[in-house]
Amino acid sequence: MDKVTESAKRKTGRHLISLATVASTNTFTMELADKGAADGTVVIADAQTRGKGRLGRTWISPPGVNIYMSVLLRPVMLLKDGTLLTIMAAVACCRALRDASGLPVAIRWPNDLMVADKKIGGILTETKSRGKRIFFAVIGIGINVNSAREDFPPDVRETATSIKIETEAEHPRPTLIACMLDEIELWYGILFERGRKPLLDEWRKLTSTLGRDVKVTVGKKTSAGVAEDIDDEGMLLLKLPTGRVMRITAGDLMILR
């Protein structure tokens, strides 16, 4: 993992923990954070036995082929603004994967990385708060790097992809990780030095969601309309057929073809 830590200027990843197998890099990193681990600590595993996806789902984590990584941050920010950390990570990872692989990676709200409407990666942010402020945040990043199509369960083979499938070539994971950590360092700095507008504007440039007909499921309720924009907190603005605009904080989004 020398490639990951070689940047003398980058704080993110300077403290790096590399594991062969872990239940979940996010769970492991949350426990480290509770014990006082430093801001910018990164945990990388070769495999996960109980990888976490959004809404309690499992992230399929076979050994030796993909990236399973969590980044510990200790931002000075309100809990209500925590979605901006997911926005930041999505922008950073999307730009890094585009640069490193040449693929037209795009962001699907709120946290999916897509190529041609197939999922190539995802982000899961978990936070712990003190009062109204974030005490720490752990950003989990899963990227399908060298998976073959047969590595995916049958029920997701039509909706998931990998860098190897799309480019017909294997890619070194340490190089991709270093690129993502460089971009996280950059955009995390932009968020706190220049404010949220540059970050949100970049997200809008990279997304494949806005302007499209979508269906969003929140709990047992499903709403369909046009994904118009995101607001200053990263929430989706969904224009319903009635003309009313619904503000959605979280949910499952499906792009209607």
C-alpha positions, 0 to 999 in steps of 0.5 A, spaced: 500 500 500 505 504 499 502 508 493 496 509 498 501 513 503 506 516 498 503 523 498 507 527 503 502 533 503 495 528 504 493 528 511 487 523 509 490 516 509 496 518 512 494 513 518 492 507 514 490 500 517 490 494 512 486 488 513 485 481 510 478 480 512 473 484 516 466 484 518 465 491 515 470 497 514 465 502 517 463 498 523 471 497 524 472 504 523 466 507 527 469 503 533 476 506 532 473 513 532 470 511 539 477 510 541 480 516 539 483 515 532 485 520 528 482 525 523 483 522 516 484 515 518 483 510 513 481 502 513 482 498 507 480 491 507 481 485 502 474 482 503 468 483 508 464 478 511 458 483 512 459 489 508 454 494 509 450 498 504 444 503 504 438 501 508 441 495 511 443 492 505 449 487 504 455 490 500 457 484 496 465 483 498 469 478 495 476 477 496 482 480 492 478 484 486 475 490 489 475 496 494 472 496 501 475 502 504 472 507 510 475 514 511 474 517 518 473 525 518 472 529 524 469 535 521 466 541 525 459 542 522 452 541 524 449 534 524 443 537 519 449 538 514 452 531 514 449 529 507 454 534 504 459 529 506 456 524 502 456 529 496 463 530 497 465 523 497 461 522 491 464 528 487 471 526 489 470 518 487 467 520 481 472 524 479 478 520 481 475 514 477 474 518 471 481 520 471 484 513 473 480 509 468 477 513 463 470 511 464 464 516 464 462 515 471 456 519 473 453 520 480 446 517 481 443 521 487 444 520 493 450 516 493 451 511 487 457 511 482 454 509 475 457 507 468 451 507 463 446 506 468 449 500 471 452 501 479 460 501 479 460 503 486 457 506 492 458 510 498 455 509 505 456 515 511 455 514 518 455 519 523 456 520 531 453 526 534 454 530 540 448 535 541 447 538 534 454 537 531 457 531 528 463 528 533 465 524 527 463 521 520 465 515 517 465 514 509 464 507 507 466 506 499 465 500 495 468 500 488 467 494 483 474 494 480 476 487 478 470 483 478 468 479 473 460 478 471 460 471 474 462 474 480 456 478 481 449 474 484 444 473 478 439 478 481 444 484 480 448 482 474 444 486 469 444 492 474 451 492 476 458 493 473 466 493 474 471 497 471 474 491 469 468 489 465 467 496 462 474 497 460 476 489 459 482 490 463 484 489 470 486 495 474 491 496 480 487 497 486 492 501 490 492 506 484 485 507 484 485 508 492 490 513 492 486 517 486 480 517 491 484 519 497 487 525 493 480 527 491 477 527 498 482 531 501 481 536 495 474 536 495 473 536 503 478 542 503 474 546 498 467 544 502 470 548 508 474 553 505 470 555 500 463 553 502 458 548 499 456 552 492 463 549 489 461 542 491 454 542 489 455 545 482 461 540 481 456 534 483 451 537 478 456 537 473 457 529 474 450 527 476 446 522 471 440 524 475 437 531 474 432 532 469 430 525 468 424 521 470 425 518 476 421 514 482 423 515 489 421 510 494 421 512 502 419 507 506 413 504 503 411 510 499 413 511 492 413 518 488 414 519 481 416 525 477 422 529 474 429 530 478 429 537 478 435 539 482 438 538 489 438 544 495 443 547 499 443 541 504 444 535 498 436 533 498 433 531 492 428 536 489 422 532 485 417 535 481 411 531 481 406 531 475 401 536 479 407 541 479 408 541 486 416 540 488 417 535 494 424 535 498 426 528 499 432 527 504 433 520 503 430 514 499 431 509 493 431 512 487 430 509 480 431 512 473 425 510 469 427 509 462 
